[in-house]
Structures are given as C-alpha cells and as structure tokens.
C-alpha cells in the first residue's frame, strides 16, 4: 500500500469513527433532520408558497390560520405562511455566509498571531481586543446605519463583527501545535511559513473551529433577526423572520400568530445548530465523554 493510500484509509477511518460517535448524540441527529427540512423548504419556497408573499389584501387583515392561509394573515392581509417560506431564504442563508466570513477572518488572524508571536502577536491581539470591546449589537447598528442595507452587506457586516472569539481560539490551538515535532520537521525540510500554517498546523486545529462555526451560524441568524426586528435588516417588501416577527409585535392580543410562527422557527433553528455543535464537540473530542 502506498503512502497516499494509507493516508486516505486513515482519513476515511477517522471520518467513519467521527460520524459513528456523532450519531450517538440523539439531539444532534434531530438537529440535522430539522435543518434538512428547513433548508429544503427554503429551497422549494417558490413551489410551496400558497400566495404571493408581497400581495396586499386589506379585506383579509388578521385572518386566523385556516385552510386558505395556513399561518393566518398580517395587518396588510399578506399570507404569513408564504412570507415565512420566502423569509427563510434570507434568515438561513445569512447564517452560513456570515459564519464563513467570520471563519476566514478569525482563522487567518488567529493562526498568524499564534505562529509568529512577538510584535505580530501583540499587534493582532490588541486589534482583536479593540474589536471585542465594542458591544456587538451597537457595532452592527453603527455599520448598518452607514452602508447600504442589502442582503450582501448585512451578511458581510455580521461576519466582520463576529470573528474575535474564533481568532483567540485558533491562536491558542496554534500556540500548542507549532511546538510539535511535525512542524519542526516541516521547517527542517525548508517549508515556508505560509505552507506550514495552512498545510500542517491548521488542518490539525480544525476540530474546535468546526464546532465554533456551527455556533457562529446560530449567532448570525439571531443577529440578522435582531436587525430585521429593529427595522435595520432586509427592507420591505421582501420578508425575513425578524421583520415578520416585528410586523406582529403591536398586535399580539389581536393576532398572535403573526409573531408566533417566525419566533418558533428562529428558536428551533438556533436550537438545532446548538445541538449539532454539541454533537460535533463530543464526536471530534471523545475525551470529553470520559
């Protein structure tokens, strides 16, 4: 067996064992099922929606859930079920894109800081502390008030304000790994610093990054929902779960269903990602179970 085949078999065995441990976490498995259903519904929104999400019908204001309007209607007579389906495309996609931006920034800054140390580490860590010292929501509100409130900008802003915690996590992992023998061997073979960081150190530090990413997705969904609830997210007529929640805020006694359903979906989605994060943590670091 060649070295490449041996390495491939080793990776496959590690992946199989990780999946086996992950499946034992029943809540994490439930979280995957819930997210699969939610993302499938978001993908099929044009086919599952029973009405035009932006269609206004004043004669059907505050209709309770019925056969024609599964989740009822809001103050403008718009179908809540259709708006939630289309809004899921915004709320669910924001989490992945924002978390992706956060992972790229946090992993790069943390890895460079931990590997080089010295003045590089001091400068990057002081910068991280400055960003971390600002209240996240205040920083989000400030930036969103300046830039155009497009879906892309909202994803980007959430991502660039949520990387400091991950950067500190990666830095700690790199500080421990850079003293290992395989890193010294790579240096001895003449590998450049960039190759050592991204080809040797980071692949061995990805377990906590993966877990942190799942939790970051949940945090990004909450951040977008909060911005939309405050009227600073996606603008009408296109819906998001936060804006739908806000549209029913003043009519909770008359029409509680307007805010109830998006609120439940935000809760379920964030909980599912948290369960998956717990499952990945236990699967990638089985020592936590001992």
Secondary structure as GFF3:
##gff-version 3
##sequence-region A 1 290
A	DSSP	alpha_helix	3	23	.	.	.	ID=ss1
A	DSSP	alpha_helix	26	43	.	.	.	ID=ss2
A	DSSP	alpha_helix	45	48	.	.	.	ID=ss3
A	DSSP	three_ten_helix	58	60	.	.	.	ID=ss4
A	DSSP	alpha_helix	80	116	.	.	.	ID=ss5
A	DSSP	alpha_helix	118	133	.	.	.	ID=ss6
A	DSSP	alpha_helix	136	146	.	.	.	ID=ss7
A	DSSP	alpha_helix	151	160	.	.	.	ID=ss8
A	DSSP	alpha_helix	164	177	.	.	.	ID=ss9
A	DSSP	alpha_helix	181	188	.	.	.	ID=ss10
A	DSSP	alpha_helix	193	195	.	.	.	ID=ss11
A	DSSP	pi_helix	196	201	.	.	.	ID=ss12
A	DSSP	three_ten_helix	202	205	.	.	.	ID=ss13
A	DSSP	alpha_helix	206	229	.	.	.	ID=ss14
A	DSSP	alpha_helix	241	247	.	.	.	ID=ss15
A	DSSP	three_ten_helix	249	251	.	.	.	ID=ss16
A	DSSP	alpha_helix	257	284	.	.	.	ID=ss17
A	DSSP	three_ten_helix	286	289	.	.	.	ID=ss18
###
